Amino acid sequence: MLAEHIAVKPHTGIYRRFDALNARHILYLQAELCILERRLRNVERADQGKDERRLRYAVDFESMLETPNDEDQTQLELIMEMHEKLNQYSKST
């Protein structure tokens, strides 16, 4: 009955916003992004002692994309995961 009333007069609809849960969701996304950022920095530091191509990963995304599948792709995987989380975060704020 209430749904029918709201359908006829949409301005009468009162909906809960779940502000506390939304705030918590954003905080969790921030925490996840901080973890991913720290992991990425650690991987970048570890790659500094490796071959010349891996040294460029932090500044040359294309060379990272060209990494053969049988090599360590941790940086690329972290970046792709960060893209997803940042997209979720941007939509939530």
C-alpha positions, 0 to 999 in steps of 0.5 A, spaced: 500 500 500 505 504 501 509 503 495 502 504 491 502 511 494 509 513 493 508 511 486 502 515 485 506 521 489 513 520 488 515 526 492 512 523 499 517 517 498 522 517 504 528 513 504 533 511 508 540 513 506 544 509 510 549 514 511 553 510 516 554 504 512 556 509 506 561 512 510 564 505 513 564 503 505 568 509 503 573 508 509 574 501 507 575 502 500 580 508 502 584 502 507 584 497 501 587 503 496 592 504 502 594 497 502 595 496 494 599 503 494 604 500 499 604 493 496 606 497 489 611 501 492 614 495 495 614 491 488 617 498 485 623 498 490 624 490 489 624 491 481 630 496 482 635 491 483 632 487 477 633 488 469 633 495 466 626 494 463 623 493 470 626 499 472 622 503 467 615 500 469 614 505 474 614 511 469 613 507 462 606 503 463 607 500 455 613 497 457 609 493 463 604 491 458 609 488 454 611 483 460 611 476 457 606 472 461 611 467 464 614 473 467 612 476 474 607 481 473 605 483 480 606 490 478 601 490 473 596 486 477 596 491 483 595 497 478 589 493 475 586 492 482 587 499 484 584 501 477 577 497 480 578 500 487 579 507 485 573 506 480 569 504 486 571 509 490 570 515 485 563 512 484 562 512 492 564 519 494 
